[in-house]
Amino acid sequence: TAFGDNETEMSEFTCADCPVKPCRTHDMDKLPDCCPTRKTPDTDNLKYYSEEELRMAKMSALTESAGYCRQSRLEETMAFAYRMGYKKLGVGFCAGFRSEAATLVKILRENGFTVCAKVCKCGSLSKAAIGIKDEEQLHPGQFEPMCNPAAQAEHLNDEGTDFNILLGLCVGHDSLFIR
């Protein structure tokens, strides 16, 4: 069968499997039947964005064209923040990346940003509070604080950060921070 012709293939389709990548070239007659681009016409795509999000998308695209694969992600992040007019940056980081966070904060400050950084363990709440048994902890028999990405993000919001950067948050914790 042709790509995407049967129901099983359509339900299992992911963009990572696409053999033709027409969304990159806008060659719309080559879209597989199950392609999500086919399901959302051009005229509907912008409905997902608020006015501020459209501005962010534009600044992201300009940052990409100015530095993609020619700048580090940190340089791109700073360029994006400059374009957006962000002055106060937040850094949500994993305790295991404390040294890297200190370096990141230093670089951001040296480049003119005010920076607030919050570690994942902020609040120092025991893992027992979320039902983790002692034997399920990384270090049984010791106090072990849970990662608290929702509070971490809220603390940065309370500080009035314009934009938050994630540094090394664990799987799942990153999603909770973004939420």
C-alpha positions as CSV (number, residue, x, y, z in Angstrom):
1,T,0.0,0.0,0.0
2,A,1.0,3.6,-0.5
3,F,2.3,5.4,2.6
4,G,-0.6,6.2,4.9
5,D,-3.2,4.3,2.8
6,N,-4.4,1.9,5.4
7,E,-6.0,2.7,8.8
8,T,-3.2,1.1,10.9
9,E,-0.5,3.2,9.2
10,M,-2.6,6.3,9.7
11,S,-3.1,5.8,13.4
12,E,0.6,5.1,13.9
13,F,2.0,7.8,11.7
14,T,4.5,10.2,13.2
15,C,6.2,13.0,11.4
16,A,9.5,11.3,12.3
17,D,8.5,8.5,9.9
18,C,7.6,10.8,6.9
19,P,9.6,9.9,3.8
20,V,8.8,13.0,1.8
21,K,8.8,16.0,4.3
22,P,6.6,18.2,2.1
23,C,5.8,20.5,5.1
24,R,9.4,21.8,4.8
25,T,9.1,22.6,1.1
26,H,5.4,23.5,1.0
27,D,4.9,20.9,-1.7
28,M,1.3,20.2,-0.7
29,D,0.4,17.7,-3.4
30,K,3.0,15.3,-1.9
31,L,1.5,15.3,1.6
32,P,0.8,11.7,2.8
33,D,-3.0,11.1,3.5
34,C,-2.4,11.0,7.2
35,C,-0.2,14.1,7.4
36,P,-1.3,16.6,10.1
37,T,-0.5,19.4,7.7
38,R,-3.3,18.1,5.5
39,K,-5.7,18.3,8.5
40,T,-5.0,22.0,9.2
41,P,-5.2,24.3,6.2
42,D,-2.8,27.3,6.1
43,T,-5.7,29.6,6.9
44,D,-6.4,27.9,10.2
45,N,-2.8,27.5,11.5
46,L,-2.5,31.0,13.0
47,K,-5.6,30.5,15.1
48,Y,-3.5,28.7,17.7
49,Y,-1.6,31.9,18.6
50,S,-2.5,35.0,20.6
51,E,-1.1,38.3,19.4
52,E,1.8,38.1,21.9
53,E,2.5,34.5,20.8
54,L,2.6,35.6,17.1
55,R,5.1,38.3,18.1
56,M,7.1,35.6,19.8
57,A,6.9,33.3,16.8
58,K,8.1,36.1,14.6
59,M,11.1,36.9,16.8
60,S,11.9,33.2,17.0
61,A,11.9,33.0,13.2
62,L,14.2,36.1,13.0
63,T,16.5,34.6,15.6
64,E,16.6,31.3,13.7
65,S,17.5,33.0,10.4
66,A,20.2,35.1,12.0
67,G,22.0,32.3,13.9
68,Y,20.7,28.8,13.3
69,C,23.7,26.4,13.4
70,R,26.0,29.4,13.5
71,Q,25.4,30.3,17.1
72,S,25.2,28.2,20.3
73,R,21.7,27.7,21.8
74,L,22.8,30.1,24.6
75,E,23.7,32.8,22.0
76,E,20.4,32.2,20.3
77,T,18.5,32.4,23.6
78,M,20.1,35.7,24.4
79,A,19.5,37.1,20.8
80,F,15.8,36.0,21.2
81,A,15.6,37.7,24.6
82,Y,17.1,40.9,23.1
83,R,14.6,40.9,20.2
84,M,11.7,40.4,22.6
85,G,12.9,43.2,24.9
86,Y,13.2,40.8,27.8
87,K,15.4,42.2,30.6
88,K,14.7,39.8,33.5
89,L,15.4,36.2,32.8
90,G,14.5,33.2,35.0
91,V,16.5,30.0,35.2
92,G,14.9,26.9,36.4
93,F,17.6,24.3,37.0
94,C,18.2,20.8,38.3
95,A,20.3,20.5,41.5
96,G,22.6,18.3,39.5
97,F,23.4,21.2,37.2
98,R,24.2,23.7,40.0
99,S,27.7,24.4,38.6
100,E,26.4,24.9,35.1
101,A,23.6,27.1,36.4
102,A,26.2,29.4,38.1
103,T,28.0,29.6,34.8
104,L,24.8,30.4,32.9
105,V,23.7,33.0,35.3
106,K,27.2,34.7,35.1
107,I,27.1,34.7,31.3
108,L,23.5,36.1,31.2
109,R,24.4,38.9,33.7
110,E,27.6,39.7,31.8
111,N,25.3,40.2,28.8
112,G,23.1,42.7,30.5
113,F,20.3,40.6,31.9
114,T,18.9,40.6,35.4
115,V,18.7,36.9,36.4
116,C,16.7,34.9,38.9
117,A,17.6,31.3,39.3
118,K,15.6,28.7,41.2
119,V,16.7,25.1,42.0
120,C,14.4,22.2,41.5
121,K,14.4,21.4,45.2
122,C,13.0,24.7,46.2
123,G,10.6,24.3,49.1
124,S,12.6,21.4,50.4
125,L,9.4,19.2,50.6
126,S,10.0,15.6,51.5
127,K,9.3,13.0,48.8
128,A,7.1,11.3,51.4
129,A,4.6,14.1,50.8
130,I,3.8,12.6,47.4
131,G,3.8,9.0,48.5
132,I,7.4,8.0,47.9
133,K,8.4,5.3,50.3
134,D,11.8,5.4,52.0
135,E,13.0,2.3,50.0
136,E,11.9,4.1,46.7
137,Q,14.2,7.1,47.3
138,L,17.6,7.6,45.8
139,H,19.1,7.6,49.2
140,P,17.0,5.6,51.6
141,G,17.2,6.4,55.3
142,Q,17.9,10.1,54.6
143,F,15.7,13.2,54.1
144,E,15.2,13.5,50.4
145,P,13.5,16.6,49.0
146,M,11.3,16.1,46.0
147,C,11.8,18.1,42.9
148,N,9.2,20.9,42.9
149,P,9.0,22.2,39.3
150,A,5.5,23.8,39.7
151,A,6.7,25.8,42.7
152,Q,10.0,26.5,40.9
153,A,8.1,28.1,38.0
154,E,5.7,29.9,40.3
155,H,8.6,31.4,42.2
156,L,10.1,32.7,39.0
157,N,6.7,34.1,38.0
158,D,6.5,35.8,41.4
159,E,9.9,37.4,40.7
160,G,8.4,38.9,37.5
161,T,10.7,37.2,35.1
162,D,10.1,38.1,31.4
163,F,11.3,34.7,30.1
164,N,12.3,31.5,31.8
165,I,15.1,29.1,30.7
166,L,15.1,25.4,31.7
167,L,18.5,23.9,32.5
168,G,18.7,20.2,32.9
169,L,15.3,19.5,34.5
170,C,14.5,15.8,34.7
171,V,12.0,14.1,32.4
172,G,8.5,14.9,33.5
173,H,9.8,17.7,35.8
174,D,10.4,19.8,32.7
175,S,6.8,19.3,31.5
176,L,5.5,20.3,35.0
177,F,7.6,23.4,34.9
178,I,6.3,24.4,31.5
179,R,2.7,23.7,32.6
